């Protein structure tokens, strides 16, 4: 129960992009994270639940720009 609850509290299916501003080169870049915590550990810990979630709610896992391009 705690495992599922913590997954639901941390997951962001549409993704979030923390932007890193590189003012020296004048560019901004980021990586899409599907959890409220940075790093890759959450995608490994919650992989089984994420696979179920992706099948149950496929529309929620579309990235915002994917909806525009359809």
Secondary structure, DSSP 8 states (H G I E B T S, - for coil): -HHHHHHHHHEEEEEEEEEEEETTTTEEEEEEEEESS-SSHHHHHTHHHHHHHHHH-GGGGS-HHHHHH-
